[in-house]
Amino acid sequence: MNILVSRCLLGEACRYDGRAKPDIVPQLAALGFEIENIIAICPESDGGLPTPRPPCEIEPGCTGADVCAGRARVVSSQGEDRTSAYLAGAAHALSLAHQHNAPAAILKERSPSCGTHQIYDGRFSGVPKTGDGVAAALLQRHGIVCFSETELDRFAKWLRVRRNSDASNG
């Protein structure tokens, strides 16, 4: 079974600040997940944004779902509208999920693209709020189960249930 994983969580330096996060591959391998089934994504890079790049946030009071619905924008700390790049990257992630039959994704929490439960408040204050990023919202709207990097235990339980279901159905 294939899954999408944020490239920054695979040790790739693609974050806005040109850095990576700790590589979660050893943790996934310890859970019994086949590493060759990882489909690496970075919706921000895949949407055409450079690395490094100015930080971006979704407008105050809004979430990724609002951006997908055309009710909000993603704006850089310099005031530049980056909405089209975020939407393009989200569409690319969804396309990869469909192409590789990936039913789930492990995404970087608090990212304006990948946040699954939290994003920043849109004021560049460093304050997180409840909400989803643009790619996470689009993936979830299309039935892709999204986990953050802090939910690997929850992912492991989901994976066991999914494998048991697949085994009994096939």
DSSP file (Angstrom, degrees, kcal/mol; ACC not computed):
  #  RESIDUE AA STRUCTURE BP1 BP2  ACC     N-H-->O    O-->H-N    N-H-->O    O-->H-N    TCO  KAPPA ALPHA  PHI   PSI    X-CA   Y-CA   Z-CA
    1    1 A M              0   0    0      0, 0.0     2,-0.2     0, 0.0    33,-0.2   0.000 360.0 360.0 360.0 131.3    0.0    0.0    0.0
    2    2 A N        -     0   0    0     99,-0.4   102,-0.5    98,-0.4     2,-0.3  -0.627 360.0-174.8 -89.3 148.7    1.3    3.4   -1.0
    3    3 A I  E     -ab  38 104A   0     34,-2.1    36,-3.1    -2,-0.2     2,-0.3  -0.984  24.9-119.6-137.8 152.1    1.1    6.5    1.2
    4    4 A L  E     -ab  39 105A   0    100,-2.3   102,-2.5    -2,-0.3     2,-0.4  -0.693  30.6-174.0 -84.7 143.0    2.0   10.2    0.6
    5    5 A V  E     -ab  40 106A   0     34,-2.2    36,-2.4    -2,-0.3   102,-0.2  -0.995  32.2-107.5-139.3 134.1    4.6   11.7    3.0
    6    6 A S  E >   -a   41   0A   0    100,-2.3     3,-1.3    -2,-0.4     4,-0.3  -0.375  27.1-135.0 -56.5 128.9    5.7   15.3    3.2
    7    7 A R  G > >S+     0   0    0     34,-3.6     5,-1.9     1,-0.3     3,-1.6   0.820 103.2  62.2 -60.3 -32.4    9.3   15.4    1.8
    8    8 A C  G > 5S+     0   0    0     33,-0.3    13,-2.4     1,-0.3     3,-1.0   0.803 100.1  55.5 -64.9 -25.3   10.5   17.6    4.7
    9    9 A L  G < 5S+     0   0    0     -3,-1.3    15,-2.9     1,-0.2    16,-0.3   0.525 100.8  59.7 -81.4  -5.8    9.7   14.7    7.0
   10   10 A L  G < 5S-     0   0    0     -3,-1.6    -1,-0.2    -4,-0.3    13,-0.2   0.193 128.1 -96.0-103.6  13.3   11.9   12.4    4.9
   11   11 A G  T < 5S+     0   0    0     -3,-1.0     2,-0.4    10,-0.3    -3,-0.2   0.527  78.4 142.0  87.7   6.5   14.9   14.6    5.6
   12   12 A E      < -     0   0    0     -5,-1.9     2,-2.0     1,-0.1     3,-0.3  -0.685  54.9-130.0 -85.6 132.8   14.7   16.7    2.4
   13   13 A A        +     0   0    0     -2,-0.4     7,-0.3     1,-0.2    -5,-0.1  -0.524  68.8 119.4 -80.9  76.0   15.6   20.4    2.9
   14   14 A C        +     0   0    0     -2,-2.0    -1,-0.2     5,-0.5     6,-0.2   0.331  34.7 118.7-122.5   3.4   12.5   21.8    1.1
   15   15 A R  S >  S-     0   0    0      4,-2.2     3,-2.5    -3,-0.3    38,-0.1  -0.193  83.1 -97.8 -67.4 165.6   10.8   23.8    3.9
   16   16 A Y  T 3  S+     0   0    0      1,-0.3    37,-3.0    36,-0.2    -1,-0.1   0.826 126.7  50.0 -53.0 -34.2   10.3   27.6    3.5
   17   17 A D  T 3  S-     0   0    0     35,-0.2    -1,-0.3     2,-0.1     3,-0.1   0.326 120.7-107.0 -90.4   7.9   13.5   28.2    5.6
   18   18 A G  S <  S+     0   0    0     -3,-2.5     2,-0.2     1,-0.3    -2,-0.1   0.618  84.0 113.9  78.8  12.7   15.5   25.7    3.5
   19   19 A R        -     0   0    0     -7,-0.1    -4,-2.2    -6,-0.0    -5,-0.5  -0.588  55.8-136.3-110.1 172.7   15.6   23.1    6.2
   20   20 A A        -     0   0    0     -7,-0.3    -7,-0.1    -2,-0.2   -11,-0.1  -0.745  16.8-124.3-116.4 168.8   14.3   19.6    6.7
   21   21 A K        -     0   0    0    -13,-2.4   -10,-0.3    -9,-0.3     3,-0.1  -0.659  53.1 -66.9-101.8 167.7   12.6   18.0    9.7
   22   22 A P        -     0   0    0      0, 0.0     2,-0.3     0, 0.0   -11,-0.2  -0.305  60.8-103.5 -57.3 139.1   13.9   14.8   11.3
   23   23 A D        -     0   0    0    -13,-0.2   -13,-0.2     1,-0.1     4,-0.2  -0.483  29.7-166.9 -67.6 122.3   13.5   11.8    8.9
   24   24 A I     >  +     0   0    0    -15,-2.9     4,-2.4    -2,-0.3     3,-0.3   0.407  62.7 101.0 -92.2   2.4   10.6    9.7   10.0
   25   25 A V  H  > S+     0   0    0    -16,-0.3     4,-2.9     1,-0.2     5,-0.2   0.911  79.5  52.3 -55.7 -45.6   11.6    6.7    7.8
   26   26 A P  H  > S+     0   0    0      0, 0.0     4,-2.0     0, 0.0    -1,-0.2   0.897 110.7  48.6 -59.1 -37.1   13.1    4.7   10.7
   27   27 A Q  H  > S+     0   0    0     -3,-0.3     4,-1.1    -4,-0.2    -2,-0.2   0.908 112.2  48.0 -67.7 -41.0    9.9    5.2   12.7
   28   28 A L  H  <>S+     0   0    0     -4,-2.4     5,-2.3     1,-0.2     3,-0.4   0.912 111.1  50.7 -65.2 -41.3    7.8    4.0    9.7
   29   29 A A  H ><5S+     0   0    0     -4,-2.9     3,-1.7     1,-0.2    -1,-0.2   0.895 106.3  55.2 -62.3 -39.5   10.0    1.0    9.2
   30   30 A A  H 3<5S+     0   0    0     -4,-2.0    -1,-0.2     1,-0.3    -2,-0.2   0.775 103.3  56.5 -64.7 -25.5    9.7    0.1   12.8
   31   31 A L  T 3<5S-     0   0    0     -4,-1.1    -1,-0.3    -3,-0.4    -2,-0.2   0.494 123.7-106.7 -81.8  -3.2    5.9    0.1   12.4
   32   32 A G  T < 5 +     0   0    0     -3,-1.7     2,-0.4     1,-0.3    -3,-0.2   0.629  69.0 150.4  87.3  14.2    6.3   -2.4    9.6
   33   33 A F      < -     0   0    0     -5,-2.3     2,-0.7    -6,-0.2    -1,-0.3  -0.661  52.3-118.9 -83.6 135.7    5.6    0.0    6.8
   34   34 A E    >   -     0   0    0     -2,-0.4     3,-2.1   -33,-0.2    -1,-0.1  -0.628  19.4-154.0 -76.5 112.6    7.3   -0.8    3.5
   35   35 A I  G >  S+     0   0    0     -2,-0.7     3,-1.8     1,-0.3    -1,-0.2   0.788  89.6  66.5 -61.9 -31.2    9.5    2.2    2.8
   36   36 A E  G 3  S+     0   0    0      1,-0.3    -1,-0.3    -3,-0.0    -2,-0.1   0.616  92.1  65.7 -66.9  -9.2    9.5    1.7   -1.0
   37   37 A N  G <  S+     0   0    0     -3,-2.1   -34,-2.1   -36,-0.1     2,-0.4   0.271  74.5 113.7 -95.9  10.9    5.8    2.5   -0.8
   38   38 A I  E <   -a    3   0A   0     -3,-1.8     2,-0.7   -36,-0.2   -34,-0.2  -0.712  51.6-159.7 -82.8 129.5    6.3    6.1    0.2
   39   39 A I  E     -a    4   0A   0    -36,-3.1   -34,-2.2    -2,-0.4     2,-0.3  -0.943  18.8-142.6-107.2 107.7    5.3    8.7   -2.3
   40   40 A A  E     +a    5   0A   0     -2,-0.7     2,-0.3   -36,-0.2   -34,-0.2  -0.529  25.6 175.5 -77.9 132.3    7.2   11.9   -1.4
   41   41 A I  E     -a    6   0A   0    -36,-2.4   -34,-3.6    -2,-0.3   -33,-0.3  -0.968  25.8-179.9-134.0 151.0    5.4   15.2   -1.8
   42   42 A C     >  -     0   0    0     -2,-0.3     4,-3.5   -36,-0.2     5,-0.3  -0.725  11.1-168.7-141.9  93.6    6.0   18.9   -1.1
   43   43 A P  H  > S+     0   0    0      0, 0.0     4,-1.2     0, 0.0     6,-0.2   0.816  86.5  53.1 -55.5 -32.1    2.9   20.8   -2.2
   44   44 A E  H  4>S+     0   0    0      2,-0.2     5,-2.2     1,-0.2     4,-0.1   0.958 116.3  36.8 -69.6 -49.3    4.7   24.1   -1.8
   45   45 A S  H >45S+     0   0    0      1,-0.2     3,-2.0     3,-0.2    -1,-0.2   0.924 117.0  52.8 -65.6 -44.1    7.7   23.1   -4.0
   46   46 A D  H 3<5S+     0   0    0     -4,-3.5    -1,-0.2     1,-0.3    -2,-0.2   0.749 104.0  58.4 -65.1 -22.5    5.5   21.1   -6.4
   47   47 A G  T 3<5S-     0   0    0     -4,-1.2    -1,-0.3    -5,-0.3    -2,-0.2   0.454 128.5 -96.6 -84.7  -1.7    3.3   24.2   -6.7
   48   48 A G  T < 5S+     0   0    0     -3,-2.0    -3,-0.2     1,-0.3    -2,-0.1   0.488  75.9 140.2 104.9   4.0    6.3   26.2   -8.0
   49   49 A L      < -     0   0    0     -5,-2.2    -1,-0.3    -6,-0.2     4,-0.1  -0.593  47.8-122.8 -82.0 143.6    7.6   28.0   -4.9
   50   50 A P        -     0   0    0      0, 0.0    -1,-0.1     0, 0.0   -36,-0.0  -0.286  28.6 -95.7 -78.5 166.8   11.4   28.2   -4.4
   51   51 A T  S    S+     0   0    0    -34,-0.1     2,-0.2   -33,-0.1   -35,-0.1  -0.998 109.1  30.8-125.6 125.7   13.4   26.9   -1.5
   52   52 A P  S    S+     0   0    0      0, 0.0   -35,-0.2     0, 0.0   -36,-0.2   0.657  88.8 159.9 -72.2 171.9   14.0   28.9    0.6
   53   53 A R        -     0   0    0    -37,-3.0     3,-0.1    -2,-0.2   -35,-0.1  -0.973  47.4 -81.7-152.2 158.0   11.0   31.2    0.4
   54   54 A P        -     0   0    0      0, 0.0   -37,-0.0     0, 0.0   -38,-0.0  -0.372  59.7 -97.6 -61.2 144.7    9.3   33.8    2.6
   55   55 A P        -     0   0    0      0, 0.0    22,-2.3     0, 0.0     2,-0.3  -0.311  42.4-156.3 -62.1 149.1    7.0   32.1    5.1
   56   56 A C  E     -D   76   0B   0     20,-0.3     2,-0.3    21,-0.1    20,-0.2  -0.922  11.8-175.8-126.2 152.1    3.3   32.0    4.1
   57   57 A E  E     -D   75   0B   0     18,-2.4    18,-2.6    -2,-0.3     2,-0.3  -0.982  31.9-106.2-142.9 155.3    0.1   31.8    6.1
   58   58 A I  E     -D   74   0B   0     -2,-0.3    16,-0.2    62,-0.3     4,-0.2  -0.596  57.3 -85.2 -77.3 142.2   -3.6   31.4    5.4
   59   59 A E    >   -     0   0    0     14,-2.3     3,-1.8    -2,-0.3    -1,-0.1  -0.062  59.7 -82.0 -49.5 146.7   -5.5   34.7    6.0
   60   60 A P  T 3  S+     0   0    0      0, 0.0    62,-0.2     0, 0.0    -1,-0.1  -0.172 115.4  18.9 -53.1 140.0   -6.7   35.2    9.6
   61   61 A G  T 3  S+     0   0    0     60,-0.4     2,-0.2     1,-0.3    -2,-0.1   0.468 110.0  96.2  81.4   1.7   -9.9   33.4   10.5
   62   62 A C    <   -     0   0    0     -3,-1.8    -1,-0.3    -4,-0.2     2,-0.2  -0.746  52.8-157.2-123.8 168.0   -9.6   31.0    7.6
   63   63 A T     >  -     0   0    0     -2,-0.2     4,-1.7    -3,-0.1     3,-0.4  -0.749  42.9 -88.3-132.1 178.4   -8.3   27.5    6.8
   64   64 A G  H  > S+     0   0    0     68,-3.2     4,-2.6     1,-0.2     5,-0.2   0.843 125.1  59.4 -59.5 -34.9   -7.1   25.4    3.9
   65   65 A A  H  > S+     0   0    0      1,-0.2     4,-1.6     2,-0.2    -1,-0.2   0.881 104.0  51.2 -62.1 -36.9  -10.7   24.4    3.2
   66   66 A D  H  4>S+     0   0    0     -3,-0.4     5,-2.9     2,-0.2     6,-0.8   0.887 109.3  50.1 -66.3 -38.8  -11.6   28.1    2.8
   67   67 A V  H ><5S+     0   0    0     -4,-1.7     3,-1.6     4,-0.2    -2,-0.2   0.934 109.6  50.6 -64.0 -45.8   -8.7   28.5    0.3
   68   68 A C  H 3<5S+     0   0    0     -4,-2.6    -1,-0.2     1,-0.3    -2,-0.2   0.831 110.3  50.8 -60.8 -32.2   -9.9   25.5   -1.7
   69   69 A A  T 3<5S-     0   0    0     -4,-1.6    -1,-0.3    -5,-0.2    -2,-0.2   0.432 117.7-112.6 -86.6   0.3  -13.4   27.0   -1.8
   70   70 A G  T < 5S+     0   0    0     -3,-1.6    -3,-0.2    -4,-0.3    -2,-0.1   0.656  89.0 112.1  79.5  15.3  -12.1   30.3   -3.1
   71   71 A R  S   <S+     0   0    0     -5,-2.9     2,-0.3    -6,-0.2    -4,-0.2   0.456  76.2  27.9 -99.1  -2.6  -13.0   32.1    0.2
   72   72 A A        -     0   0    0     -6,-0.8     2,-0.3    -5,-0.2    -2,-0.2  -0.962  66.7-134.4-153.3 165.4   -9.4   32.9    1.4
   73   73 A R        -     0   0    0     -2,-0.3   -14,-2.3    -3,-0.0     2,-0.5  -0.813  14.8-129.0-121.2 161.9   -5.9   33.4    0.3
   74   74 A V  E     -D   58   0B   0     -2,-0.3     8,-3.2   -16,-0.2     9,-0.6  -0.971  35.3-172.2-107.6 125.6   -2.4   32.2    1.2
   75   75 A V  E     -DE  57  81B   0    -18,-2.6   -18,-2.4    -2,-0.5     6,-0.2  -0.930  18.3-127.2-125.5 142.1   -0.2   35.3    1.7
   76   76 A S  E >   -D   56   0B   0      4,-2.7     3,-2.3    -2,-0.4   -20,-0.3  -0.350  34.4-104.6 -79.1 166.3    3.6   35.6    2.3
   77   77 A S  T 3  S+     0   0    0    -22,-2.3   -21,-0.1     1,-0.3    -1,-0.1   0.676 124.8  58.0 -63.4 -16.0    5.1   37.5    5.1
   78   78 A Q  T 3  S-     0   0    0    -23,-0.3    -1,-0.3     2,-0.1   -22,-0.1   0.324 124.1-104.8 -95.2   5.7    5.9   40.1    2.5
   79   79 A G  S <  S+     0   0    0     -3,-2.3     2,-0.3     1,-0.3    -2,-0.1   0.542  71.4 145.5  86.7   7.6    2.3   40.5    1.5
   80   80 A E        -     0   0    0      1,-0.1    -4,-2.7     2,-0.0     2,-0.6  -0.630  52.6-122.4 -82.9 134.9    2.5   38.5   -1.8
   81   81 A D  B     +E   75   0B   0     -2,-0.3    -6,-0.2    -6,-0.2     3,-0.1  -0.665  36.3 168.7 -76.2 116.4   -0.5   36.4   -2.8
   82   82 A R     >  +     0   0    0     -8,-3.2     4,-1.9    -2,-0.6     3,-0.4   0.146  38.1 116.3-113.0  15.7    0.7   32.8   -3.1
   83   83 A T  H  > S+     0   0    0     -9,-0.6     4,-2.7     1,-0.2     5,-0.2   0.887  71.6  54.4 -55.0 -46.0   -2.7   31.1   -3.3
   84   84 A S  H  > S+     0   0    0      1,-0.2     4,-2.3     2,-0.2    -1,-0.2   0.878 108.2  49.5 -62.0 -37.7   -2.3   29.8   -6.9
   85   85 A A  H  > S+     0   0    0     -3,-0.4     4,-2.4     2,-0.2    -1,-0.2   0.897 111.8  49.0 -66.5 -39.7    1.0   28.0   -6.0
   86   86 A Y  H  X S+     0   0    0     -4,-1.9     4,-2.1     2,-0.2    -2,-0.2   0.902 112.7  47.0 -67.3 -40.5   -0.7   26.4   -2.9
   87   87 A L  H  X S+     0   0    0     -4,-2.7     4,-2.4     2,-0.2    -2,-0.2   0.900 112.3  50.2 -67.3 -40.0   -3.7   25.3   -5.0
   88   88 A A  H  X S+     0   0    0     -4,-2.3     4,-2.1    -5,-0.2    -2,-0.2   0.915 111.8  48.0 -63.8 -42.7   -1.4   23.9   -7.7
   89   89 A G  H  X S+     0   0    0     -4,-2.4     4,-2.2     2,-0.2    -1,-0.2   0.881 111.3  50.3 -65.6 -38.2    0.6   22.0   -5.2
   90   90 A A  H  X S+     0   0    0     -4,-2.1     4,-2.3     2,-0.2    -2,-0.2   0.914 110.2  50.1 -65.2 -42.9   -2.5   20.6   -3.5
   91   91 A A  H  X S+     0   0    0     -4,-2.4     4,-2.3     1,-0.2    -2,-0.2   0.881 109.8  51.4 -63.2 -37.8   -3.8   19.5   -6.9
   92   92 A H  H  X S+     0   0    0     -4,-2.1     4,-2.4     2,-0.2    -1,-0.2   0.914 108.8  50.6 -65.1 -42.1   -0.5   17.8   -7.6
   93   93 A A  H  X S+     0   0    0     -4,-2.2     4,-2.3     1,-0.2    -2,-0.2   0.921 111.4  48.1 -61.1 -43.6   -0.6   15.9   -4.3
   94   94 A L  H  X S+     0   0    0     -4,-2.3     4,-2.4     2,-0.2    -1,-0.2   0.902 109.8  52.7 -63.7 -40.6   -4.1   14.7   -5.0
   95   95 A S  H  X S+     0   0    0     -4,-2.3     4,-2.9     1,-0.2    -2,-0.2   0.912 110.1  48.0 -60.7 -43.3   -3.1   13.6   -8.5
   96   96 A L  H  X S+     0   0    0     -4,-2.4     4,-2.4     2,-0.2     6,-0.2   0.897 108.9  54.1 -64.9 -39.8   -0.2   11.6   -7.0
   97   97 A A  H  <>S+     0   0    0     -4,-2.3     5,-2.6     1,-0.2     4,-0.3   0.930 114.1  41.5 -59.7 -45.0   -2.5   10.0   -4.4
   98   98 A H  H ><5S+     0   0    0     -4,-2.4     3,-1.1     3,-0.2    -2,-0.2   0.925 113.6  52.5 -68.3 -44.2   -4.9    8.9   -7.2
   99   99 A Q  H 3<5S+     0   0    0     -4,-2.9    -2,-0.2     1,-0.2    -1,-0.2   0.862 120.0  34.2 -59.2 -37.6   -2.1    7.8   -9.5
  100  100 A H  T 3<5S-     0   0    0     -4,-2.4   -98,-0.4    -5,-0.2    -1,-0.2   0.254 106.9-120.9-104.3  11.2   -0.5    5.6   -6.8
  101  101 A N  T < 5 +     0   0    0     -3,-1.1   -99,-0.4    -4,-0.3    -3,-0.2   0.901  48.8 172.0  49.6  46.7   -3.7    4.5   -5.1
  102  102 A A      < -     0   0    0     -5,-2.6    -1,-0.2    -6,-0.2   -99,-0.2  -0.786  20.3-174.3 -90.9 113.9   -2.6    6.1   -1.9
  103  103 A P        +     0   0    0      0, 0.0    42,-2.5     0, 0.0     2,-0.3   0.546  66.2  32.8 -84.3  -6.2   -5.3    6.0    0.7
  104  104 A A  E     -bc   3 145A   0   -102,-0.5  -100,-2.3    40,-0.2     2,-0.3  -0.938  58.8-157.3-147.5 164.9   -3.4    8.0    3.3
  105  105 A A  E     -bc   4 146A   0     40,-2.4    42,-2.7    -2,-0.3     2,-0.5  -0.995  11.9-149.0-144.1 145.1   -0.8   10.7    3.9
  106  106 A I  E     -bc   5 147A   0   -102,-2.5  -100,-2.3    -2,-0.3     2,-0.3  -0.979  34.8-179.2-113.6 117.1    1.5   11.7    6.7
  107  107 A L  E     - c   0 148A   0     40,-3.2    42,-1.0    -2,-0.5     2,-0.6  -0.787  34.0 -95.1-124.9 158.4    1.9   15.5    6.6
  108  108 A K    >   -     0   0    0     -2,-0.3     3,-1.3    40,-0.2     6,-0.2  -0.605  44.2-127.6 -77.4 114.3    3.8   18.2    8.4
  109  109 A E  T 3  S+     0   0    0     -2,-0.6     6,-0.2     1,-0.2    10,-0.1  -0.249  87.0  20.7 -60.4 147.2    1.7   19.8   11.1
  110  110 A R  B 3  S+f  119   0C   0      8,-1.7    10,-0.6     1,-0.3    -1,-0.2   0.322  88.2 132.2  75.4  -2.6    1.2   23.6   11.2
  111  111 A S    <>  -     0   0    0     -3,-1.3     4,-2.2     8,-0.1    -1,-0.3  -0.529  64.9-130.0 -74.2 143.4    2.2   24.0    7.5
  112  112 A P  T  4 S+     0   0    0      0, 0.0    22,-2.7     0, 0.0    -1,-0.1   0.678 111.1  33.6 -67.7 -14.3   -0.1   26.2    5.4
  113  113 A S  T  4 S+     0   0    0     20,-0.3    23,-2.2    21,-0.2    22,-0.7   0.828 132.5  24.4 -96.1 -50.7   -0.1   23.3    2.9
  114  114 A C  T  4 S+     0   0    0     21,-0.2    -7,-0.1    -6,-0.2  -108,-0.1   0.479  76.8 129.9-105.1  -6.0    0.2   20.2    5.0
  115  115 A G     <  -     0   0    0     -4,-2.2    18,-3.0    -6,-0.2    -6,-0.2  -0.289  30.6-175.4 -54.7 127.4   -1.2   21.0    8.5
  116  116 A T  S    S+     0   0    0     16,-0.2    -1,-0.2    -9,-0.2     3,-0.1   0.772  81.1   0.7 -96.6 -30.3   -3.8   18.3    9.4
  117  117 A H  S    S+     0   0    0      1,-0.3    14,-2.6    13,-0.1     2,-0.4   0.558 129.7  38.3-128.3 -26.1   -5.1   19.8   12.7
  118  118 A Q  E     + G   0 130C   0     12,-0.3    -8,-1.7    -7,-0.1    -1,-0.3  -0.980  49.8 167.0-135.9 144.6   -3.2   23.0   13.2
  119  119 A I  E     -fG 110 129C   0     10,-2.1    10,-3.2    -2,-0.4     2,-0.1  -0.844  46.5 -83.9-135.7 174.5   -2.0   25.9   11.1
  120  120 A Y  E     - G   0 128C   0    -10,-0.6   -62,-0.3    -2,-0.3   -10,-0.0  -0.489  43.1-106.8 -83.9 161.2   -0.7   29.3   12.1
  121  121 A D        -     0   0    0      6,-2.3   -60,-0.4    -2,-0.1   -59,-0.1   0.459  45.7-112.2 -72.8  -2.7   -3.1   32.2   12.8
  122  122 A G  S    S+     0   0    0    -62,-0.2    -1,-0.1     5,-0.1   -65,-0.1   0.506 100.1  90.1  87.9   3.4   -2.4   34.2    9.6
  123  123 A R  S    S-     0   0    0      4,-0.2   -64,-0.1   -64,-0.1    -2,-0.0   0.313  95.9-119.6-112.6   5.6   -0.9   37.1   11.5
  124  124 A F  S    S+     0   0    0      3,-0.1   -67,-0.0     1,-0.1    -4,-0.0   0.856  76.7 127.9  55.7  38.0    2.8   35.8   11.4
  125  125 A S  S    S-     0   0    0      2,-0.2    -1,-0.1     0, 0.0    -5,-0.0   0.485  78.6-115.8 -98.7  -7.3    2.7   35.8   15.2
  126  126 A G  S    S+     0   0    0      1,-0.3    -6,-0.0     0, 0.0    -2,-0.0   0.567  72.3 135.5  79.9   8.8    3.9   32.2   15.6
  127  127 A V        -     0   0    0      1,-0.0    -6,-2.3     0, 0.0    -1,-0.3  -0.814  46.0-144.8 -95.6 120.0    0.5   31.4   17.2
  128  128 A P  E     -G  120   0C   0      0, 0.0     2,-0.3     0, 0.0    -8,-0.3  -0.447  17.8-175.0 -79.0 156.9   -1.0   28.1   16.1
  129  129 A K  E     -G  119   0C   0    -10,-3.2   -10,-2.1    -2,-0.1     2,-0.2  -0.944  36.5 -83.6-142.1 163.9   -4.8   27.6   15.7
  130  130 A T  E    S+G  118   0C   0     -2,-0.3   -12,-0.3   -12,-0.2     2,-0.3  -0.510  79.0  91.9 -68.4 133.5   -7.1   24.7   14.8
  131  131 A G        -     0   0    0    -14,-2.6     2,-0.3    -2,-0.2   -21,-0.2  -0.868  63.3 -98.8 158.9 171.2   -7.4   24.2   11.1
  132  132 A D        -     0   0    0     -2,-0.3   -68,-3.2   -15,-0.1   -16,-0.2  -0.816  29.1-116.8-116.6 156.2   -6.0   22.4    8.1
  133  133 A G     >  -     0   0    0    -18,-3.0     4,-2.5    -2,-0.3   -20,-0.3  -0.305  37.6 -99.3 -80.8 173.0   -3.6   23.4    5.3
  134  134 A V  H  > S+     0   0    0    -22,-2.7     4,-2.2     2,-0.2   -21,-0.2   0.936 120.7  41.4 -63.5 -51.3   -4.6   23.6    1.7
  135  135 A A  H  > S+     0   0    0    -22,-0.7     4,-2.9     1,-0.2     5,-0.2   0.919 115.1  51.5 -65.3 -42.8   -3.2   20.2    0.5
  136  136 A A  H  > S+     0   0    0    -23,-2.2     4,-2.6     1,-0.2     5,-0.2   0.915 110.5  49.7 -59.7 -42.3   -4.5   18.5    3.6
  137  137 A A  H  X S+     0   0    0     -4,-2.5     4,-2.2   -24,-0.3    -1,-0.2   0.930 113.2  45.3 -62.7 -45.3   -8.0   20.0    3.1
  138  138 A L  H  X S+     0   0    0     -4,-2.2     4,-1.1     2,-0.2    -2,-0.2   0.924 114.0  48.5 -66.2 -43.9   -8.1   18.9   -0.5
  139  139 A L  H ><>S+     0   0    0     -4,-2.9     5,-2.5     1,-0.2     3,-0.7   0.939 113.3  47.2 -60.4 -47.2   -6.8   15.4    0.2
  140  140 A Q  H ><5S+     0   0    0     -4,-2.6     3,-1.9     1,-0.3    -1,-0.2   0.879 106.1  58.1 -64.4 -37.4   -9.3   14.9    3.0
  141  141 A R  H 3<5S+     0   0    0     -4,-2.2    -1,-0.3     1,-0.3    -2,-0.2   0.793 107.8  49.1 -61.5 -26.5  -12.1   16.2    0.9
  142  142 A H  T <<5S-     0   0    0     -4,-1.1    -1,-0.3    -3,-0.7    -2,-0.2   0.133 127.6 -96.8-101.3  19.0  -11.3   13.4   -1.6
  143  143 A G  T < 5S+     0   0    0     -3,-1.9     2,-0.5     1,-0.3    -3,-0.2   0.537  75.6 141.7  85.5   7.4  -11.2   10.6    1.1
  144  144 A I      < -     0   0    0     -5,-2.5     2,-0.4    -6,-0.2    -1,-0.3  -0.739  51.1-130.8 -83.1 124.7   -7.4   10.5    1.7
  145  145 A V  E     -c  104   0A   0    -42,-2.5   -40,-2.4    -2,-0.5     2,-0.4  -0.634  25.0-155.0 -77.6 125.1   -6.9   10.0    5.4
  146  146 A C  E     -c  105   0A   0     -2,-0.4     2,-0.3   -42,-0.2   -40,-0.2  -0.885  14.7-179.7-111.3 133.4   -4.3   12.5    6.7
  147  147 A F  E     -c  106   0A   0    -42,-2.7   -40,-3.2    -2,-0.4     2,-0.2  -0.910  21.7-130.6-121.7 149.7   -2.1   12.1    9.7
  148  148 A S  E >   -c  107   0A   0     -2,-0.3     3,-1.9   -42,-0.2   -40,-0.2  -0.533  34.1-102.9 -90.8 169.2    0.5   14.5   11.2
  149  149 A E  T 3  S+     0   0    0    -42,-1.0     3,-0.5     1,-0.3   -41,-0.1   0.658 122.2  60.5 -66.0 -14.5    4.0   13.5   12.0
  150  150 A T  T 3  S+     0   0    0      1,-0.2    -1,-0.3     2,-0.1     3,-0.2   0.438  95.2  64.9 -89.8   0.2    3.0   13.4   15.7
  151  151 A E    <>  +     0   0    0     -3,-1.9     4,-2.6     1,-0.2    -1,-0.2  -0.111  54.5 126.0-114.5  35.3    0.3   10.8   15.0
  152  152 A L  H  > S+     0   0    0     -3,-0.5     4,-2.4     1,-0.2    -1,-0.2   0.827  75.5  55.1 -66.7 -29.1    2.4    7.8   14.0
  153  153 A D  H  > S+     0   0    0     -3,-0.2     4,-2.0     2,-0.2    -1,-0.2   0.925 110.0  46.3 -65.2 -43.6    0.8    5.6   16.7
  154  154 A R  H  > S+     0   0    0      1,-0.2     4,-2.4     2,-0.2    -2,-0.2   0.897 111.9  51.6 -63.9 -40.5   -2.6    6.5   15.2
  155  155 A F  H  X S+     0   0    0     -4,-2.6     4,-2.9     2,-0.2    -2,-0.2   0.913 107.2  53.5 -61.2 -42.7   -1.2    5.8   11.7
  156  156 A A  H  X S+     0   0    0     -4,-2.4     4,-2.2     2,-0.2    -2,-0.2   0.906 109.9  47.2 -60.4 -42.6    0.0    2.4   12.9
  157  157 A K  H  X S+     0   0    0     -4,-2.0     4,-2.3     2,-0.2    -1,-0.2   0.924 113.0  48.7 -64.3 -44.0   -3.5    1.5   14.2
  158  158 A W  H  X S+     0   0    0     -4,-2.4     4,-2.8     1,-0.2    -2,-0.2   0.916 110.6  51.8 -60.2 -43.6   -5.1    2.6   11.0
  159  159 A L  H  X S+     0   0    0     -4,-2.9     4,-2.7     2,-0.2     5,-0.2   0.904 109.1  49.6 -62.1 -43.0   -2.5    0.6    9.0
  160  160 A R  H  X S+     0   0    0     -4,-2.2     4,-2.6     2,-0.2     5,-0.2   0.937 113.1  46.4 -61.8 -46.6   -3.3   -2.6   11.0
  161  161 A V  H  X S+     0   0    0     -4,-2.3     4,-2.5     1,-0.2    -2,-0.2   0.927 113.6  49.1 -61.3 -44.6   -7.0   -2.1   10.5
  162  162 A R  H  X S+     0   0    0     -4,-2.8     4,-2.7     2,-0.2    -2,-0.2   0.913 112.6  47.1 -62.8 -44.1   -6.5   -1.4    6.8
  163  163 A R  H  X S+     0   0    0     -4,-2.7     4,-2.6     2,-0.2    -1,-0.2   0.911 112.5  49.6 -65.7 -41.9   -4.3   -4.5    6.3
  164  164 A N  H  X S+     0   0    0     -4,-2.6     4,-2.1    -5,-0.2    -2,-0.2   0.909 112.7  47.8 -62.9 -40.9   -6.7   -6.7    8.2
  165  165 A S  H  X S+     0   0    0     -4,-2.5     4,-1.4    -5,-0.2    -2,-0.2   0.920 112.5  48.3 -64.2 -45.4   -9.6   -5.5    6.1
  166  166 A D  H  X S+     0   0    0     -4,-2.7     4,-0.7     1,-0.2    -2,-0.2   0.894 111.5  50.9 -62.7 -40.4   -7.6   -6.0    2.9
  167  167 A A  H  < S+     0   0    0     -4,-2.6     3,-0.5     1,-0.2    -1,-0.2   0.890 111.4  46.6 -66.4 -39.4   -6.6   -9.5    3.9
  168  168 A S  H  < S+     0   0    0     -4,-2.1    -1,-0.2     1,-0.2    -2,-0.2   0.729 115.9  46.8 -76.6 -19.5  -10.2  -10.5    4.7
  169  169 A N  H  <        0   0    0     -4,-1.4    -1,-0.2    -5,-0.2    -2,-0.2   0.503 360.0 360.0 -94.9  -5.5  -11.5   -9.0    1.5
  170  170 A G     <        0   0    0     -4,-0.7    -2,-0.2    -3,-0.5    -3,-0.2   0.588 360.0 360.0-144.7 360.0   -9.0  -10.5   -0.8
